[in-house]
Amino acid sequence: MGGQTSVTGAVAGVLAALLAAVSLLTTSARLGDHRATATGTRWMGGGAVVWAGGVALRPVAENTGLMVSFADLLVLVGTVLLAGGALIASGRSLSGTAVLRLVTDSYLCAVSLFLVGWVVALRRVYEQADPATFTFTMLPPMLALLVTCAAVPSAVRGRAAPPAAAGVGVLATTTVAGIAEAVARLTDAVPPVWSVMLAPMAFLLLAAVPWAVRESGPPPGGRPVGNLIALVPLVLVGVATVTLLVHLAGMRAFQPVTGVVLLAGSAVLLLLFRVFVLSGANARLRRLAALGDRQLRELAESTGDVVLLCDYEGIVREIGAGVEVTYGYRPDELVGGTIFEYIHPEDVPGIQAALRAMGFEDDGGSPGACMIACRVRAADGTWRPTESVATRHVGGEDLLLVTTRDVSDEEALRNQVAHLTFHDGVTGLPNRAYFEERTREVLSGRAGHVAVIFLDLDGFTSVNDSVGHASGDYLLGQAARRLRGAVRADDTLARWGGDEFAVLVETGGEAQIAVDMAERLLRAVSQEPFRVADRDVALTASVGVAFAEDEMPAGDLIRNADVAMARAKELGGRRVEVFAAQMHADVVRRLELAADLQRALIEQQFAIEYQPVVDLATSRVTAVEALVRWWRGSVFVPPEQFLGPAEDTGLIVPLSEWILREACREVAAWRASSWDIGLSVNLSARQITAPRFVETVEEALSESGLPASALTLEVIEEMLVEDAEETIRRLSELRALGVRLAIDDFGTGYASLAFLRQLPVDMIKIDPSFVSGLGRDDTLTLLTRTIVRLGHDLGLIVVAEGIERPEQLELLREMGCTRGQGFLVARPMAARGVDSLMRTSLTV
């Protein structure tokens, strides 16, 4: 600008610092969830304001002739505030030891940098100035250097790296600029332009960082970066030492400066103090290691293990007293002897090889260990199975620490488990693993003359829910006894799992044998009730039969019987179904549809259409109902074909969450255009019972900005009947958020009036089957009128669905129905259609 350098620098510094302060303080208001970052940002903003005040007063203070003016103090205070803000924004919590280490490291760094600067340039400035003037002039920038050295490690290691790092950058530049200005003041020179403009540029960068970096994460590097930072003070001390030695070696006559000598001496004393502290810490760690070794042995003894020390030849050097309790030997009998005298001869070669291998390992590696399983002879002559862990290099000696445990009880338990591997613990029948192996064995020699029968108890789940699982297991035992009495001696009856049983039948080529047996099994289960928990429980069964074909794998035969049984259950149960190829094709088709649904979710093949809901009195659009659509490539898949499989497979949960988020986002955008419109979304049964159902709805509202009162969630009455208590509890939690609730297809489900009393419902939607009969069926017309009147009496919004004829609309208006939707009112449309509707008119 052609003015003086100091004035130009002051103007640029003030403007840049104030801009940074405004940016930082504005950013802190957006960081409510990140308290440390927000607080640190406010500190840095305040520091920038104070620094700007000091810089603004500096040209005026220069005319006073003082060595350290009020402006310099303001600059120093601003620097301290900036450093404090950088430390707070870094998010690090420092212990007392860490604070002490940080202070000492920063002092070492500052002193080292000053000594290097002294040798390079400052000693010449000192020779031209008065010592007191030099000291007081250089004191503020040196203090700023100390503060900067303290802030750098936390800023680099902390969680909020970009803002903190930018703050440290400002500290570094203002410190350099302060040193340059102090040197210029001492030499009566004009500060260089680069030193004047360095700080303003840094403040401009600090102003931009909060807006350029939206989210901050942990800085890369982790522990390696921390280790490098810890080495910086030592490196700087080494550099300063070398610089001083070179300087002293090259000077013929040297007049020592007291302040410089004191600073160098304080750095040496501080290093000696650090060495003393580290020595004490190392001694403490060695004591802890010795204590840990002793406690390890005591712990092993207290658990009943036998602990011994031996060499790699197996000679026992020391053994614990637990050997007498476990094996009956006194410790002095075993010391000096070899462990191989008490190990089973068959196990000795393997153990000797393991010990030799441990002795050959590289001594420079980490302590090695190996697991040894063998049989040990006790004093009574019995062989006890044991498990031992041998660890080498114990206490720095060439010995092995061996911890031995008697596992006789565990061995007996393993044998019992091995027996139960192929048997069911509840019914005593062979289990699934045995049945599969037996089926493979039979098919390998008699293909074409074998059948598999699958049987599932209908309604068994309700038994567990009503009388408990223990009583349910008792019922399964009764069922197993009945089924065992209905099969032949050569047939294999097994419990497949849960309440399913399987029978392997060798038909001898007569298929009717298997069918007759399936009928007998069905009668055995259904002919009379089971007696459980002092009550009679009547059950039926679904039975599937599959016949083996030539070279058919056992897995396919079992699968076919399972498919036939599932088909019998789908048809209502209490029946026998014989497998047909079409059954498998249906199952495969259903699996393919489920796979396509999952792929469609990943590839975003779904779309949402919105059907307007209008006020019947004014024809004004009050809400839209979100309806999902699926384009499978170029083929449209009707919702009734994929919503059921999606519900069965559980994919309805992620699909419903996507619908909710997308619809909330779209409707929130329309509401932002001054259109007071609501949103209705249908809920599925699986979605309501999902673990994070309520949280998902809350997140969708928060992310989109849609008010909770603008969202209506619709449920059908059947959902309220199944697990009614849990469903009502979750829906009540949604109601507490402010979300509205509606009962869809009202009048076709169960116990509607009871649930209207228990659940705070805002809306009922009349089922289209009622609306379709308006004007043609007097009974349906009367029922619809009754529902409308009931809704009005309860203070509910009544919505009629499926309005397709003008006379339906007129009758609903005459009944006083509040709102309606249907093809006559408006067909479902894509978001673009709703946008067009919004731009043209708010009515349809």
C-alpha positions in Angstrom: 0.0 0.0 0.0 3.1 2.2 0.0 2.9 2.9 3.8 5.3 2.0 6.5 6.0 -1.7 6.9 5.0 -1.9 10.6 1.7 -0.1 9.9 1.0 -2.3 6.9 1.7 -5.4 8.9 -0.5 -4.1 11.8 -3.4 -3.5 9.5 -3.1 -6.9 7.7 -2.6 -8.7 11.0 -5.6 -7.1 12.7 -7.9 -7.8 9.7 -6.7 -11.4 9.3 -6.9 -12.1 13.1 -10.4 -10.6 13.4 -11.5 -12.7 10.4 -10.1 -15.8 12.0 -11.8 -14.9 15.3 -15.2 -14.5 13.5 -14.7 -17.8 11.7 -13.6 -19.7 14.8 -16.4 -18.3 17.0 -19.0 -19.1 14.3 -17.7 -22.6 13.9 -17.8 -23.2 17.7 -21.6 -22.7 17.6 -21.9 -25.6 15.2 -19.9 -28.0 17.3 -22.3 -28.6 20.2 -21.7 -32.4 20.1 -17.9 -31.9 20.2 -17.5 -30.0 23.5 -13.7 -30.1 23.6 -13.3 -28.9 20.0 -15.9 -26.2 20.5 -14.3 -24.9 23.7 -10.8 -24.9 22.1 -12.1 -23.1 19.1 -13.6 -20.4 21.3 -10.3 -20.0 23.1 -8.4 -19.6 19.8 -11.0 -17.1 18.7 -10.5 -15.1 21.9 -6.8 -15.3 21.5 -7.0 -14.0 18.0 -9.0 -11.0 19.2 -6.5 -10.2 22.0 -3.6 -10.7 19.6 -5.2 -8.3 17.1 -5.6 -5.7 19.9 -1.9 -6.0 20.7 -0.9 -5.7 17.1 -3.2 -2.7 16.6 -1.6 -0.9 19.5 2.0 -1.8 18.6 2.7 1.1 16.1 1.4 3.5 18.8 3.5 1.9 21.5 6.7 2.1 19.4 6.7 5.9 19.9 6.9 5.5 23.7 10.4 4.1 23.6 9.6 1.3 26.1 11.4 -2.0 25.7 8.2 -4.0 26.5 5.0 -2.2 26.0 1.3 -2.9 26.8 0.9 -4.0 23.2 3.6 -6.7 23.6 1.8 -8.0 26.7 -1.4 -8.2 24.7 0.3 -10.1 21.9 1.8 -12.5 24.5 -1.6 -13.1 26.2 -3.2 -13.7 22.8 -0.5 -16.2 22.0 -1.1 -18.0 25.3 -4.9 -18.1 24.6 -4.2 -19.5 21.1 -2.0 -22.2 22.6 -4.5 -23.1 25.2 -7.2 -23.4 22.6 -5.0 -25.7 20.5 -4.4 -27.9 23.5 -8.1 -28.0 24.4 -9.2 -28.7 20.7 -6.8 -31.6 20.5 -9.1 -33.5 22.9 -6.2 -35.0 24.9 -6.6 -35.6 28.7 -3.3 -35.2 30.4 -2.3 -36.7 33.7 0.0 -35.0 36.2 3.0 -37.0 34.9 2.1 -36.2 31.3 1.9 -32.5 32.1 5.3 -32.5 33.8 6.8 -34.3 30.9 5.2 -31.8 28.5 6.5 -28.8 30.4 10.1 -30.2 30.5 10.0 -31.2 26.9 8.8 -27.8 25.8 11.5 -26.1 27.9 14.2 -28.3 26.4 12.9 -27.5 22.9 12.7 -23.8 23.5 16.1 -23.6 25.1 17.7 -25.7 22.3 16.2 -23.5 19.6 17.3 -20.4 21.4 20.9 -21.7 21.7 21.0 -22.5 18.0 19.6 -19.1 17.2 22.1 -17.5 19.6 25.0 -19.1 17.7 23.6 -18.3 14.3 22.4 -14.7 14.7 21.4 -13.5 18.2 24.8 -13.2 19.7 25.7 -10.5 17.1 22.5 -8.7 17.9 23.4 -9.0 21.6 26.8 -7.4 21.0 25.1 -4.3 19.4 22.5 -3.8 22.1 22.3 -3.2 25.8 22.1 -6.5 27.7 19.0 -5.4 29.6 17.3 -4.1 26.5 18.1 -7.3 24.7 16.7 -9.4 27.5 13.5 -7.6 27.9 13.0 -7.3 24.1 13.6 -10.9 23.5 11.6 -12.2 26.5 8.0 -12.0 24.9 9.0 -13.9 21.7 10.9 -16.5 23.8 7.9 -17.1 26.0 5.8 -17.4 22.9 8.4 -20.0 21.6 8.0 -21.9 24.9 4.2 -21.9 24.6 4.4 -23.1 21.0 6.7 -26.0 21.9 4.2 -27.0 24.5 1.2 -27.0 22.1 2.8 -28.8 19.2 2.8 -32.4 20.6 -0.8 -32.3 21.7 -2.0 -30.8 18.4 -0.3 -33.5 16.4 -1.4 -36.4 18.6 -5.0 -35.2 19.4 -8.3 -36.2 17.9 -9.1 -32.7 16.4 -5.9 -32.5 14.2 -6.9 -29.9 11.5 -8.1 -27.0 13.8 -5.4 -27.7 16.4 -2.7 -28.0 13.8 -3.8 -24.7 12.2 -3.7 -23.0 15.6 -0.2 -24.3 16.1 0.7 -23.0 12.7 -0.4 -19.6 13.8 1.6 -19.9 17.0 4.7 -20.8 15.1 4.4 -18.0 12.6 3.5 -15.3 15.2 6.5 -16.5 17.2 8.9 -16.2 14.2 7.4 -12.9 13.3 7.8 -11.7 16.9 11.5 -12.8 17.0 12.1 -11.0 13.7 10.4 -7.8 14.9 12.4 -8.0 18.2 15.6 -8.3 16.2 14.7 -5.4 14.0 13.8 -3.3 17.1 17.2 -4.1 18.7 19.1 -3.3 15.5 17.0 -0.2 14.6 16.2 -1.8 11.3 12.9 -2.2 9.3 11.3 -5.6 9.8 11.4 -7.6 6.6 8.1 -7.8 4.6 8.0 -11.6 4.9 8.1 -11.5 8.7 5.3 -8.9 8.8 3.0 -10.7 6.4 3.7 -14.2 7.8 1.3 -14.0 10.7 -1.6 -12.5 8.7 -1.3 -15.4 6.2 -1.4 -17.9 9.0 -4.5 -16.3 10.5 -6.2 -16.4 7.1 -5.4 -20.2 7.0 -6.8 -20.6 10.5 -10.0 -18.8 9.4 -10.4 -21.2 6.4 -9.6 -24.5 8.2 -12.9 -24.9 10.1 -14.9 -24.5 6.9 -12.7 -26.7 4.7 -12.6 -29.6 7.2 -16.1 -30.7 8.2 -15.3 -33.7 10.3 -12.1 -34.5 12.0 -10.9 -37.9 13.0 -7.8 -39.3 14.7 -4.6 -38.3 13.0 -2.8 -41.0 11.1 0.3 -42.6 12.5 -0.8 -43.5 16.0 2.0 -44.8 18.3 4.8 -44.3 15.7 4.0 -40.5 15.5 4.0 -40.3 19.3 7.4 -42.0 19.5 8.8 -39.6 16.9 7.4 -36.6 18.9 9.0 -38.0 22.1 12.4 -38.0 20.4 12.2 -34.4 19.2 13.4 -32.7 22.5 16.4 -35.1 22.6 17.2 -34.4 18.9 17.0 -30.6 19.4 19.2 -30.8 22.5 21.7 -32.8 20.4 21.6 -30.3 17.6 22.1 -27.4 20.1 25.0 -29.2 21.8 26.8 -29.8 18.4 26.2 -26.2 17.4 27.7 -24.9 20.6 30.7 -27.2 20.4 31.4 -26.2 16.8 30.9 -22.5 17.8 33.3 -22.8 20.8 35.9 -24.7 18.8 36.0 -22.0 16.1 36.4 -19.0 18.4 39.7 -17.9 19.7 38.4 -15.7 22.5 35.0 -16.1 24.0 33.3 -13.9 26.6 30.6 -16.1 28.1 27.2 -14.5 28.5 25.6 -15.3 31.9 22.0 -15.8 30.6 23.1 -18.1 27.9 25.3 -20.2 30.3 22.4 -20.4 32.7 20.0 -21.6 30.0 22.5 -24.2 28.8 23.1 -25.3 32.4 19.4 -25.6 33.1 18.9 -27.8 30.1 21.7 -30.1 31.3 20.2 -30.3 34.8 16.8 -31.0 33.4 18.2 -33.8 31.3 19.9 -35.3 34.4 16.6 -35.1 36.2 14.9 -36.9 33.4 17.5 -39.6 33.5 17.1 -40.0 37.2 13.3 -40.3 36.8 13.7 -42.9 34.1 16.1 -44.9 36.2 13.6 -45.0 39.0 10.8 -46.1 36.7 13.0 -48.9 35.3 13.8 -50.1 38.8 10.1 -50.1 39.6 9.3 -52.1 36.5 12.0 -54.7 37.4 10.4 -55.1 40.9 7.0 -55.5 39.3 8.4 -58.1 36.9 9.9 -60.1 39.8 6.6 -59.7 41.8 4.6 -60.9 38.8 6.8 -64.0 38.4 6.3 -64.9 42.1 2.6 -64.2 41.9 2.3 -66.4 38.8 3.8 -69.3 40.7 1.5 -68.7 43.7 -1.5 -68.4 41.4 -0.7 -71.7 39.7 -0.3 -73.5 43.1 -3.6 -72.0 44.3 -5.5 -73.4 41.3 -4.3 -77.0 42.1 -1.7 -77.1 39.3 1.7 -78.7 39.9 4.5 -76.2 39.2 8.1 -77.4 38.6 11.4 -76.1 37.2 13.5 -78.5 35.1 16.2 -78.3 32.5 16.0 -79.4 28.9 17.0 -83.0 29.9 14.0 -83.3 32.1 16.0 -83.1 35.5 13.8 -81.6 38.2 15.4 -78.7 39.9 12.4 -77.5 42.0 8.8 -78.6 42.4 5.9 -77.2 44.3 4.1 -78.8 47.3 1.0 -79.4 45.2 2.5 -82.5 43.7 1.8 -84.4 47.0 -1.9 -83.4 47.0 -2.4 -84.2 43.3 -0.1 -87.3 42.7 0.9 -88.4 46.2 4.7 -87.8 45.9 6.7 -85.7 48.4 8.6 -82.9 46.6 12.0 -84.1 48.0 11.5 -87.5 46.3 11.3 -85.9 42.8 14.0 -83.2 43.0 17.2 -84.4 41.2 15.3 -87.1 39.3 14.0 -87.0 35.8 10.4 -86.4 34.8 10.5 -89.2 32.3 10.4 -91.8 35.1 6.8 -90.8 35.8 5.6 -90.3 32.2 3.9 -93.1 30.2 6.6 -94.8 28.0 4.5 -94.2 24.9 4.4 -90.4 25.5 8.2 -90.0 26.4 9.6 -89.7 22.8 7.2 -86.9 21.9 7.9 -84.9 25.0 11.7 -85.3 24.6 11.4 -84.0 21.0 9.3 -81.0 22.2 11.9 -80.1 24.9 14.8 -80.4 22.4 12.9 -78.2 20.0 12.4 -75.5 22.7 16.1 -75.7 23.5 17.1 -75.1 19.8 15.0 -72.0 19.5 16.7 -68.7 19.0 17.6 -67.1 22.3 17.0 -63.7 20.9 13.4 -64.3 20.3 10.5 -63.8 22.7 10.0 -66.4 25.5 8.6 -69.6 23.9 6.0 -72.0 25.3 4.5 -75.3 24.2 1.5 -77.4 25.3 2.2 -81.0 26.4 -0.4 -83.7 26.9 0.7 -87.0 28.4 -0.2 -89.6 31.1 1.5 -89.4 34.5 1.9 -92.2 37.0 0.5 -91.3 40.4 1.9 -92.8 43.7 -1.0 -95.3 43.7 0.1 -96.7 40.3 -2.7 -95.2 38.2 -2.1 -93.3 35.0 -3.6 -89.8 35.1 -4.2 -87.8 31.9 -2.5 -84.4 32.3 -2.1 -81.2 30.3 1.1 -79.2 30.9 2.5 -75.9 29.6 6.3 -75.5 29.4 7.8 -72.0 29.2 11.5 -71.4 28.5 13.9 -68.7 29.7 12.3 -68.3 33.1 14.1 -65.7 35.2 16.9 -65.5 32.7 18.1 -69.0 33.5 18.4 -71.9 31.1 15.4 -73.7 32.7 11.8 -74.6 31.9 8.8 -73.6 34.0 6.3 -76.4 33.7 2.7 -76.1 34.9 0.9 -79.5 35.1 -2.8 -80.0 35.6 -4.6 -83.3 36.2 -7.4 -83.5 33.6 -9.0 -86.8 34.7 -12.4 -85.3 35.2 -12.2 -83.4 31.9 -11.2 -86.6 30.1 -14.3 -88.4 31.6 -16.5 -85.5 30.5 -15.0 -85.6 27.0 -15.9 -89.3 26.7 -19.4 -88.5 27.8 -19.7 -85.7 25.2 -18.4 -88.1 22.5 -21.2 -90.5 23.4 -23.8 -87.7 23.3 -22.5 -86.4 19.9 -24.8 -88.9 18.1 -27.7 -88.9 20.6 -30.3 -86.3 21.6 -30.2 -85.4 25.3 -33.9 -84.7 25.6 -35.5 -87.7 23.8 -32.7 -90.2 23.9 -33.1 -90.7 20.1 -30.3 -90.6 17.6 -29.6 -87.0 16.5 -29.3 -85.2 13.2 -25.6 -86.1 12.7 -26.3 -89.8 13.2 -29.3 -89.7 10.9 -27.4 -88.1 8.1 -24.5 -90.6 8.4 -27.0 -93.5 8.5 -28.8 -92.2 5.5 -25.6 -92.0 3.5 -24.7 -95.5 4.5 -28.0 -97.0 3.6 -28.2 -95.2 0.2 -24.7 -96.4 -0.8 -26.0 -100.0 -1.0 -29.7 -99.8 -1.5 -30.6 -96.9 -3.7 -34.2 -96.8 -4.9 -35.6 -98.7 -2.0 -35.3 -96.0 0.7 -37.7 -93.3 1.9 -37.3 -90.5 4.4 -40.2 -89.2 6.5 -40.1 -85.8 8.2 -42.6 -84.9 10.9 -43.1 -81.6 12.6 -45.4 -80.9 15.6 -48.0 -78.3 14.8 -48.4 -75.6 17.4 -45.5 -76.7 19.6 -44.2 -73.2 19.9 -47.3 -72.2 21.9 -46.5 -75.1 24.3 -43.1 -73.5 25.2 -44.7 -70.1 25.5 -47.5 -71.3 27.8 -46.0 -73.9 30.1 -42.2 -73.3 29.7 -39.4 -75.0 27.9 -38.9 -77.7 30.6 -42.5 -78.9 30.1 -41.9 -78.6 26.3 -39.0 -81.0 26.6 -41.1 -83.4 28.6 -43.7 -83.3 25.8 -41.0 -84.0 23.2 -40.0 -87.1 25.3 -43.7 -88.3 25.2 -43.8 -87.7 21.4 -40.6 -89.6 20.9 -42.0 -92.7 22.8 -45.2 -92.6 20.7 -43.2 -92.4 17.5 -40.9 -95.1 18.5 -43.9 -97.4 19.0 -45.1 -96.6 15.5 -42.0 -97.5 13.5 -40.5 -100.9 12.8 -37.4 -102.3 14.5 -35.2 -101.9 11.4 -36.2 -98.3 10.8 -34.2 -95.3 12.1 -36.1 -92.8 14.1 -34.2 -89.6 15.0 -34.8 -86.1 16.4 -33.9 -83.8 13.6 -34.0 -80.6 15.8 -36.6 -78.5 17.6 -39.9 -80.2 17.3 -39.0 -82.1 14.1 -38.4 -85.8 13.8 -37.1 -87.9 10.9 -37.5 -91.6 10.0 -35.4 -93.6 7.6 -37.5 -96.4 6.0 -36.2 -99.2 3.9 -39.2 -99.9 1.7 -38.0 -102.9 -0.2 -39.4 -101.3 -3.4 -43.0 -100.9 -2.0 -43.7 -97.2 -1.7 -47.0 -97.8 0.2 -45.0 -99.0 3.2 -43.5 -95.5 3.7 -46.9 -93.8 3.2 -48.6 -96.1 5.6 -45.9 -95.5 8.2 -46.4 -91.7 7.7 -50.1 -92.1 8.4 -49.3 -94.1 11.6 -46.9 -91.5 12.8 -49.6 -88.8 12.2 -52.2 -90.8 14.2 -49.7 -91.5 17.0 -49.2 -87.8 17.6 -52.8 -86.7 17.0 -54.9 -89.5 18.4 -54.9 -88.3 22.0 -53.7 -85.2 23.9 -50.4 -85.1 25.7 -50.4 -84.6 29.5 -48.1 -81.7 30.4 -48.0 -79.6 33.6 -51.3 -81.0 34.8 -53.1 -80.1 31.6 -54.0 -81.8 28.3 -52.3 -80.4 25.2 -53.7 -81.5 21.9 -51.2 -81.4 19.0 -51.2 -82.4 15.4 -48.4 -83.1 13.0 -47.3 -82.2 9.4 -45.6 -85.1 7.7 -43.6 -85.1 4.5 -42.4 -88.2 2.6 -39.7 -88.4 0.0 -38.4 -91.5 -2.0 -34.9 -92.1 -3.0 -34.0 -92.3 -6.7 -31.0 -93.9 -8.3 -27.7 -92.3 -7.3 -29.5 -89.6 -5.3 -27.3 -88.0 -2.6 -28.4 -88.3 1.0 -28.7 -84.6 1.3 -31.1 -84.3 -1.6 -33.3 -87.0 -0.2 -33.5 -85.4 3.3 -34.1 -82.0 1.7 -37.0 -83.3 -0.4 -38.6 -84.8 2.7 -38.2 -81.4 4.5 -39.8 -79.6 1.6 -42.8 -82.0 1.5 -43.2 -81.5 5.3 -43.1 -77.7 4.8 -45.8 -78.0 2.1 -48.0 -80.0 4.5 -47.6 -77.3 7.1 -48.5 -74.5 4.6 -51.7 -76.4 3.7 -52.8 -76.2 7.3 -51.1 -79.2 8.9 -52.4 -82.5 10.1 -51.8 -84.1 6.8 -49.2 -86.2 4.9 -47.6 -84.8 1.7 -45.5 -86.8 -0.7 -42.7 -84.9 -2.4 -43.1 -83.8 -6.0 -40.6 -81.9 -8.2 -42.9 -78.9 -8.3 -42.4 -78.4 -4.5 -38.7 -78.0 -4.9 -39.2 -75.6 -7.8 -41.4 -73.4 -5.6 -38.8 -73.4 -2.9 -36.1 -72.5 -5.4 -38.2 -69.7 -6.9 -38.8 -68.3 -3.4 -35.0 -68.4 -2.6 -34.2 -66.7 -6.0 -36.7 -64.0 -5.2 -35.1 -63.5 -1.8 -31.7 -63.2 -3.4 -33.0 -60.8 -6.0 -34.5 -58.7 -3.3 -31.2 -58.5 -1.5 -29.5 -57.5 -4.7 -32.2 -55.0 -5.4 -31.5 -53.3 -2.1 -27.8 -53.1 -2.9 -28.3 -51.8 -6.4 -31.1 -49.4 -5.4 -33.7 -50.9 -7.8 -36.6 -49.7 -5.6 -38.4 -46.5 -6.0 -41.1 -44.7 -4.0 -44.5 -43.4 -5.3 -46.7 -41.1 -3.3 -50.5 -41.4 -3.2 -52.1 -38.1 -2.1 -54.5 -38.0 0.8 -57.0 -35.2 0.5 -59.4 -33.3 2.7 -62.8 -34.5 1.3 -64.4 -31.2 2.3 -61.9 -28.9 0.5 -60.1 -31.3 -1.9 -56.8 -30.0 -0.5 -53.9 -32.4 -0.3 -53.0 -32.9 3.3 -50.6 -35.8 3.2 -49.0 -38.4 0.9 -48.7 -42.1 1.6 -45.3 -43.6 0.6 -45.7 -46.8 -1.5 -42.7 -48.9 -2.6 -42.2 -50.0 -6.2 -39.7 -52.5 -7.6 -38.4 -52.6 -11.2 -36.6 -55.9 -11.7 -34.6 -54.8 -14.6 -37.3 -53.5 -17.0 -40.0 -55.7 -15.4 -42.3 -54.2 -12.8 -42.9 -56.5 -9.8 -46.2 -56.0 -8.0 -45.8 -55.3 -4.3 -48.0 -58.3 -3.4 -45.4 -60.6 -5.0 -42.3 -59.4 -3.1 -43.5 -57.9 0.2 -44.5 -61.3 1.6 -41.1 -62.9 0.8 -39.3 -59.8 2.1 -41.2 -60.2 5.4 -40.4 -63.9 5.6 -36.7 -63.4 5.0 -36.3 -60.3 7.2 -35.3 -58.1 4.3 -38.4 -56.0 5.0 -36.5 -54.4 7.8 -33.7 -52.7 5.8 -36.2 -52.1 2.9 -38.6 -50.3 5.3 -35.8 -48.3 6.8 -34.8 -47.1 3.3 -38.4 -46.2 2.5 -38.7 -44.2 5.8 -35.5 -42.3 5.3 -36.2 -41.4 1.6 -39.8 -40.4 2.2 -38.9 -38.3 5.2 -36.2 -36.5 3.2 -38.5 -35.9 0.2 -41.5 -34.6 2.3 -39.2 -32.4 4.4 -38.0 -30.8 1.1 -41.6 -30.1 0.1 -42.4 -28.7 3.5 -39.4 -26.4 3.2 -41.2 -24.9 0.1 -44.0 -23.7 2.4 -46.3 -26.7 1.7 -47.8 -28.0 4.9 -48.0 -31.6 4.0 -47.7 -34.8 6.1 -46.3 -38.3 5.4 -47.8 -41.7 6.0 -45.6 -44.8 6.0 -46.7 -48.4 6.5 -45.0 -50.5 9.2 -44.3 -54.2 8.9 -44.4 -56.7 11.8 -40.7 -57.5 11.6 -39.9 -53.8 11.5 -41.7 -53.1 14.8 -39.9 -56.0 16.5 -36.4 -55.0 15.2 -33.9 -54.1 18.0 -33.4 -50.4 17.0 -36.9 -49.7 15.6 -37.6 -46.6 17.6 -34.1 -45.2 17.2 -34.3 -45.7 13.5 -37.4 -43.6 13.3 -35.9 -40.9 15.4 -32.7 -40.9 13.3 -34.7 -40.6 10.0 -36.6 -37.6 11.4 -33.4 -36.0 12.7 -31.5 -36.5 9.4 -34.3 -35.2 7.2 -35.4 -32.4 9.5 -39.1 -33.5 9.2 -41.1 -32.7 12.3 -42.3 -35.7 14.2 -45.9 -34.4 14.0 -45.8 -34.6 10.2 -45.1 -38.3 10.2 -47.9 -40.9 10.5 -47.0 -44.6 10.9 -49.6 -47.1 9.9 -50.1 -50.6 11.4 -52.7 -53.2 10.6 -54.7 -54.8 13.4 -53.1 -58.2 13.1 -49.8 -56.7 14.2 -51.4 -55.5 17.4 -52.7 -59.0 18.2 -49.3 -60.8 17.8 -47.1 -60.0 20.9 -49.6 -57.2 21.7 -47.8 -56.0 24.9 -44.4 -55.5 23.2 -45.9 -54.0 20.1 -48.1 -51.5 22.0 -45.0 -50.6 24.2 -42.9 -49.7 21.1 -45.7 -47.8 19.4 -46.2 -45.8 22.6 -42.5 -44.9 22.5 -43.0 -43.6 19.0 -46.1 -41.7 20.2 -44.0 -40.1 22.9 -41.6 -38.7 20.2 -44.6 -36.9 18.6 -45.1 -39.3 15.8 -48.8 -39.9 14.8 -50.2 -43.5 14.7 -52.9 -44.9 12.4 -54.7 -48.2 12.2 -54.7 -49.3 8.6 -57.5 -51.5 7.0 -59.7 -50.7 10.0 -62.6 -53.1 10.6 -61.1 -56.2 9.0 -58.9 -57.3 11.9 -59.3 -58.3 15.6 -60.4 -56.5 18.7 -60.3 -53.0 17.1 -62.1 -51.2 19.9 -59.9 -52.7 22.6 -56.7 -51.5 21.0 -58.2 -48.0 20.4 -58.5 -47.8 24.1 -55.0 -49.1 24.9 -53.0 -47.3 22.2 -53.0 -43.5 21.6 -54.1 -43.6 18.0 -54.6 -40.5 16.0 -56.2 -41.9 12.8 -58.2 -44.9 11.5 -58.2 -45.8 7.8 -61.4 -47.6 6.6 -60.5 -50.7 4.6 -61.3 -50.5 0.9 -63.6 -53.5 1.1 -66.1 -51.3 3.0 -65.7 -48.3 0.6 -66.2 -50.5 -2.5 -69.7 -51.4 -1.4 -70.9 -47.8 -0.8 -74.1 -47.2 -2.8 -74.4 -50.8 -3.7 -74.5 -52.8 -0.5 -76.7 -51.4 2.3 -74.8 -53.4 5.0 -71.4 -52.1 4.0 -72.8 -48.6 3.8 -74.2 -48.9 7.3 -70.9 -50.3 8.6 -68.9 -47.5 7.0 -71.2 -44.9 8.5 -70.8 -46.5 11.9 -67.0 -46.5 11.6 -67.0 -42.8 10.6 -69.3 -41.9 13.5 -67.1 -44.0 15.9 -64.0 -42.1 14.7 -65.6 -38.7 15.3 -66.9 -39.7 18.7 -63.3 -40.8 19.7 -61.8 -37.6 18.3 -59.9 -39.5 15.5 -59.2 -38.6 11.9 -61.0 -40.9 9.6 -59.5 -41.7 6.2 -61.4 -43.7 3.6 -59.2 -45.8 1.3 -60.0 -47.1 -2.2 -62.3 -44.3 -3.5 -62.8 -45.1 -7.1 -66.4 -43.9 -8.0 -68.0 -40.5 -7.7 -71.0 -41.9 -5.7 -68.5 -43.3 -3.1 -67.0 -39.8 -2.7 -70.4 -38.2 -2.3 -71.6 -40.7 0.3 -68.4 -40.3 2.3 -68.7 -36.5 2.3 -72.3 -36.8 3.4 -71.2 -39.2 6.2 -68.7 -36.6 7.4 -65.6 -38.6 6.6 -62.6 -36.4 7.1 -60.2 -37.5 4.5 -59.8 -40.0 1.6 -57.6 -41.5 -1.0 -58.0 -43.6 -4.0 -57.7 -43.7 -7.8 -60.7 -41.3 -8.1 -58.9 -38.7 -5.9 -55.4 -39.2 -7.2 -53.3 -42.2 -8.3 -49.9 -42.9 -6.9 -47.2 -40.8 -8.5 -43.5 -40.4 -8.5 -41.8 -37.5 -6.6 -41.7 -35.5 -9.8 -45.5 -35.7 -10.1 -45.9 -34.5 -6.5 -43.5 -31.6 -7.3 -45.7 -30.7 -10.3 -48.8 -30.9 -8.1 -47.2 -28.6 -5.6 -46.3 -26.0 -8.2 -49.7 -26.0 -9.9 -52.2 -26.4 -7.1 -52.5 -27.9 -3.7 -55.8 -29.7 -4.6 -56.7 -32.6 -6.8 
